[in-house]
Amino acid sequence: MLFVRFIKYLPLLLFIPLAWLLSPAPNSPPEAVSPEKVNLALRRTAHGLLRAAGDSTSRIPAVEQAGARLWRVRIDRPFLYEELPPLLQASLDLHGVRQSYEVTVRRCADATIDLGYHQLDFLQNNSVPCQGRAAPEGCHYIEIAFVEGSGNAPFKAVAAGFLFLLTGGLTGGFWWYRRRKKAAPAGEPDWLIFGCSRLDVAGQLLLCGGVRRELTFRETKLLRLFATHPDRLLEREYILREVWADEGVLVGRSVDVFVSRLRKKLAADPSVGIVAVHGVGYRLETGLT
C-alpha cells in the first residue's frame, strides 16, 4: 500500500529539514538591530516597571548603547523583577524587534550581576530564573544583549518540536498498524481461498478464474459464509440468520436471489459450485472438474 510505504519512510524524509532546524549557523551574518526600536522598547519597559512599582513621576534616564549589540537603561529605585520578562517581550514585539536576546540586571555601583535570563527561558517556560525573589534594591541597569545569528532560534525550537511530534506520532501509528495487522485472528485471513477462487472480505472483491469481480456487502457476507463452510450443507434458516439477521426482517426469497447472483460470478471457476438441496438449503461444493 502506497500510504503505508510513505509512512514507513517518513522519518527518513524528515531528517534533512530536522537537521537544518537543529544545526547552528556560526557563519551567518549578524542580524541588524534597529537602535531606535530598541531604545523605544527599553523606555517602554522601564516606564512599565516604574508604574508597576507605584512610581509615575520619576524621570527615565536615556537609553545607552553600551556595545555593538548591547543596550541598557538605568532604574534608580526597586522594581518588580517578575514584571520584567513579559513587559520587555511585549515591548520588543510591539516595535518589531525579533532577534534573540539575553537580559542582565546589573548593579550601577560595581557592575555586579544580580539577576538575568535568556529569552528562551521566558518563551518556553513562561518563567525565568530567580523569578519571585525579593526585588533588587538600589540603582540597577537593565541590559539587553542581542545574540548574533540566532534571530530565528525561537522559530527553530518550535519547528523542531513540531517535527519531533509529527515524526513520533506517524512512526508510532505505522508500528501500531503493523502490530494490529499481525495480531488479526487466524480465522480471518486477508483472503479466503476455495477452489481456484479467492475472496477479499474487507475489500468485497472476488478473484475467480482470473476474473476480478466486485461484490456488494450482502454478496460478500453470503459468499464468506459458504467459503468458511466448504462442502457442508447449510440450512436456509441458518443462512438467513447469519447473513440477514441485522436487517431485523428475514425474507426467505433473499437467499435464492443472492445465490443466483453468486453462481453467475463464480461461473469462471469450474472447480466450485453452489448446489441447492431441495427443501433444506445450499452447499458450496469444491474440487469439481
C-alpha positions as CSV (number, residue, x, y, z in Angstrom):
1,M,0.0,0.0,0.0
2,L,1.5,3.3,-1.1
3,F,0.4,5.2,2.1
4,V,1.9,2.6,4.4
5,R,5.2,2.8,2.5
6,F,5.2,6.6,2.7
7,I,4.6,6.5,6.5
8,K,7.4,3.9,6.8
9,Y,10.0,6.1,5.2
10,L,8.7,9.4,6.6
11,P,11.2,9.7,9.4
12,L,14.0,9.5,6.8
13,L,12.3,12.1,4.6
14,L,12.1,14.5,7.6
15,F,15.7,14.0,8.6
16,I,17.0,16.8,6.3
17,P,14.7,19.6,7.5
18,L,15.1,18.4,11.1
19,A,18.9,18.5,10.7
20,W,18.7,22.1,9.4
21,L,16.5,23.2,12.3
22,L,18.9,21.8,14.9
23,S,22.1,22.9,13.2
24,P,23.9,26.1,14.4
25,A,24.7,28.8,11.9
26,P,28.1,30.1,13.0
27,N,28.9,31.7,9.7
28,S,25.7,33.6,9.2
29,P,26.0,37.4,9.4
30,P,24.6,39.1,12.4
31,E,21.0,40.3,12.0
32,A,20.6,44.1,12.0
33,V,19.1,45.6,15.1
34,S,17.4,48.9,14.9
35,P,18.8,51.2,17.7
36,E,15.7,53.4,17.6
37,K,13.3,50.5,18.0
38,V,15.4,49.0,20.9
39,N,15.5,52.4,22.5
40,L,11.7,52.8,22.4
41,A,11.2,49.2,23.6
42,L,13.5,49.7,26.6
43,R,12.0,53.1,27.5
44,R,8.5,51.5,27.4
45,T,9.8,48.6,29.6
46,A,11.3,51.0,32.2
47,H,8.1,53.0,32.3
48,G,6.0,49.9,32.9
49,L,8.3,48.7,35.7
50,L,8.2,52.0,37.5
51,R,4.4,52.2,37.1
52,A,4.1,48.6,38.5
53,A,6.2,49.7,41.5
54,G,3.9,52.7,42.1
55,D,6.2,55.4,40.6
56,S,4.5,57.5,37.9
57,T,6.7,60.6,38.2
58,S,10.4,59.7,38.2
59,R,12.4,60.6,35.2
60,I,13.6,57.7,33.0
61,P,17.2,58.2,32.0
62,A,18.3,58.0,28.4
63,V,18.8,54.5,27.0
64,E,22.5,53.8,26.4
65,Q,24.1,51.7,23.7
66,A,27.0,50.1,25.6
67,G,28.2,47.8,22.8
68,A,27.6,46.8,19.2
69,R,24.6,44.7,20.2
70,L,24.1,45.8,23.8
71,W,21.7,48.4,25.2
72,R,20.9,49.3,28.8
73,V,18.6,51.6,30.8
74,R,19.1,52.8,34.3
75,I,16.5,52.2,37.1
76,D,17.2,54.1,40.3
77,R,14.6,52.5,42.5
78,P,13.4,48.9,43.3
79,F,11.2,47.3,40.7
80,L,9.3,44.0,40.4
81,Y,11.6,41.6,38.6
82,E,8.7,39.2,37.7
83,E,7.2,42.0,35.6
84,L,10.3,42.4,33.5
85,P,10.2,39.4,31.2
86,P,6.6,39.7,29.9
87,L,6.9,43.5,29.7
88,L,10.2,43.5,27.8
89,Q,9.0,40.8,25.4
90,A,5.7,42.7,24.7
91,S,7.7,45.9,24.1
92,L,10.1,44.3,21.7
93,D,7.2,42.7,19.8
94,L,5.3,46.0,19.7
95,H,8.3,47.6,18.0
96,G,9.1,44.7,15.7
97,V,12.4,43.6,17.3
98,R,12.6,39.8,16.6
99,Q,16.2,38.9,17.4
100,S,17.0,36.6,20.3
101,Y,18.5,38.2,23.4
102,E,19.8,37.9,26.9
103,V,18.8,40.1,29.8
104,T,21.1,41.1,32.7
105,V,20.2,43.1,35.8
106,R,23.5,44.7,36.9
107,R,24.2,47.0,39.9
108,C,25.2,50.5,39.0
109,A,27.8,50.8,41.7
110,D,30.1,47.8,40.9
111,A,28.5,46.1,37.8
112,T,27.7,43.0,39.8
113,I,25.0,40.9,38.1
114,D,22.1,40.3,40.4
115,L,19.6,38.7,38.0
116,G,19.4,37.6,34.4
117,Y,17.8,35.2,31.9
118,H,17.7,34.2,28.2
119,Q,14.7,34.9,26.0
120,L,14.0,31.2,25.6
121,D,13.6,30.8,29.4
122,F,10.6,33.0,29.1
123,L,9.2,31.8,25.7
124,Q,9.5,28.1,26.5
125,N,8.7,28.0,30.2
126,N,6.8,31.3,30.8
127,S,9.1,31.9,33.7
128,V,12.7,32.9,34.3
129,P,15.4,32.0,36.9
130,C,15.1,33.8,40.2
131,Q,11.6,34.9,39.5
132,G,9.6,35.6,42.7
133,R,12.6,36.5,44.7
134,A,13.0,39.9,46.5
135,A,13.1,43.0,44.3
136,P,16.6,44.3,43.6
137,E,17.5,47.2,45.9
138,G,19.2,50.4,44.8
139,C,20.3,51.5,41.4
140,H,20.4,48.9,38.6
141,Y,21.0,48.7,34.9
142,I,18.7,46.6,32.8
143,E,20.8,45.4,29.9
144,I,19.7,43.6,26.8
145,A,22.3,41.9,24.6
146,F,21.2,40.5,21.2
147,V,22.7,37.2,20.3
148,E,24.3,37.1,16.9
149,G,23.0,34.8,14.2
150,S,20.1,33.3,16.3
151,G,17.2,35.6,15.5
152,N,15.2,32.6,14.3
153,A,16.1,30.4,17.3
154,P,12.6,30.5,18.8
155,F,11.2,29.6,15.4
156,K,13.7,26.7,15.1
157,A,12.9,25.5,18.6
158,V,9.1,25.4,17.9
159,A,9.5,23.9,14.4
160,A,11.9,21.2,15.7
161,G,9.5,20.3,18.4
162,F,6.6,20.1,15.9
163,L,8.7,17.8,13.6
164,F,9.7,15.6,16.5
165,L,6.0,15.2,17.5
166,L,4.9,14.6,13.9
167,T,7.6,12.1,13.2
168,G,7.0,10.3,16.5
169,G,3.2,10.2,16.0
170,L,3.3,9.0,12.4
171,T,6.0,6.4,13.2
172,G,4.0,5.2,16.2
173,G,0.9,5.0,14.1
174,F,2.7,2.9,11.5
175,W,4.0,0.4,14.0
176,W,0.6,0.3,15.6
177,Y,-0.9,-0.6,12.2
178,R,1.8,-3.3,11.7
179,R,1.1,-4.8,15.1
180,R,-2.6,-4.7,14.6
181,K,-2.3,-6.4,11.3
182,K,-0.1,-9.1,12.7
183,A,-2.5,-9.6,15.6
184,A,-5.5,-10.3,13.4
185,P,-7.3,-13.5,14.3
186,A,-6.1,-16.6,12.5
187,G,-9.7,-17.3,11.4
188,E,-9.9,-14.0,9.5
189,P,-7.1,-14.2,6.9
190,D,-6.8,-11.4,4.2
191,W,-8.0,-13.9,1.6
192,L,-10.4,-16.8,1.8
193,I,-9.4,-19.4,-0.7
194,F,-11.8,-22.0,-2.1
195,G,-11.3,-24.0,-5.3
196,C,-9.5,-21.7,-7.8
197,S,-11.1,-18.6,-6.3
198,R,-10.2,-16.1,-3.6
199,L,-12.4,-13.7,-1.6
200,D,-11.2,-10.5,-0.1
201,V,-13.8,-9.9,2.6
202,A,-12.6,-6.4,3.6
203,G,-12.3,-5.2,0.1
204,Q,-15.5,-7.0,-1.1
205,L,-13.5,-8.4,-4.0
206,L,-13.7,-11.9,-5.7
207,L,-10.9,-13.3,-7.9
208,C,-12.4,-16.1,-9.8
209,G,-10.7,-17.9,-12.7
210,G,-8.5,-14.9,-13.3
211,V,-11.6,-12.6,-13.4
212,R,-11.8,-9.7,-10.9
213,R,-15.3,-9.1,-9.7
214,E,-16.6,-6.6,-7.1
215,L,-19.3,-7.8,-4.7
216,T,-21.9,-6.0,-2.7
217,F,-21.8,-6.1,1.1
218,R,-24.5,-8.8,1.3
219,E,-23.0,-10.9,-1.5
220,T,-19.6,-10.8,0.3
221,K,-21.2,-11.9,3.6
222,L,-23.1,-14.8,1.9
223,L,-20.0,-16.0,0.0
224,R,-17.9,-15.7,3.1
225,L,-20.3,-18.0,4.9
226,F,-20.1,-20.6,2.1
227,A,-16.3,-20.3,1.8
228,T,-15.8,-20.9,5.5
229,H,-18.1,-24.0,5.4
230,P,-17.0,-25.7,2.1
231,D,-18.8,-28.9,1.2
232,R,-21.2,-28.6,4.1
233,L,-24.9,-28.3,3.8
234,L,-26.2,-25.0,5.2
235,E,-29.9,-24.9,6.1
236,R,-31.8,-21.9,4.7
237,E,-32.8,-20.7,8.2
238,Y,-29.2,-20.8,9.3
239,I,-28.1,-18.8,6.2
240,L,-30.8,-16.2,6.9
241,R,-29.8,-15.8,10.5
242,E,-26.1,-15.4,9.6
243,V,-26.4,-13.1,6.6
244,W,-29.7,-11.2,7.0
245,A,-30.3,-11.1,10.8
246,D,-29.1,-7.5,11.0
247,E,-32.0,-6.3,8.9
248,G,-34.5,-7.4,11.5
249,V,-36.8,-8.9,8.9
250,L,-35.9,-12.3,7.4
251,V,-37.1,-12.9,3.8
252,G,-36.6,-16.4,2.6
253,R,-36.6,-15.4,-1.1
254,S,-33.4,-13.3,-0.5
255,V,-31.3,-16.4,-0.2
256,D,-32.4,-17.6,-3.6
257,V,-31.8,-14.2,-5.3
258,F,-28.3,-13.8,-3.9
259,V,-27.3,-17.4,-4.5
260,S,-28.3,-16.9,-8.2
261,R,-26.0,-13.8,-8.3
262,L,-23.1,-15.6,-6.8
263,R,-23.5,-18.5,-9.2
264,K,-23.1,-16.1,-12.1
265,K,-20.0,-14.5,-10.6
266,L,-18.4,-18.0,-9.8
267,A,-19.1,-19.3,-13.3
268,A,-15.5,-18.6,-14.3
269,D,-14.2,-21.2,-11.8
270,P,-15.4,-24.7,-12.8
271,S,-13.9,-26.2,-9.6
272,V,-16.6,-24.7,-7.4
273,G,-20.4,-24.5,-7.5
274,I,-23.3,-23.7,-5.2
275,V,-25.7,-26.6,-5.1
276,A,-29.3,-26.5,-3.9
277,V,-30.7,-29.2,-1.7
278,H,-34.4,-29.0,-2.2
279,G,-36.3,-28.1,0.9
280,V,-33.2,-27.9,3.1
281,G,-30.6,-25.3,1.9
282,Y,-27.4,-24.9,-0.1
283,R,-23.9,-26.3,-0.2
284,L,-20.7,-24.9,-1.7
285,E,-19.0,-27.8,-3.5
286,T,-15.3,-27.6,-4.2
287,G,-12.9,-29.9,-6.1
288,L,-15.2,-30.1,-9.1
289,T,-13.8,-30.9,-12.5
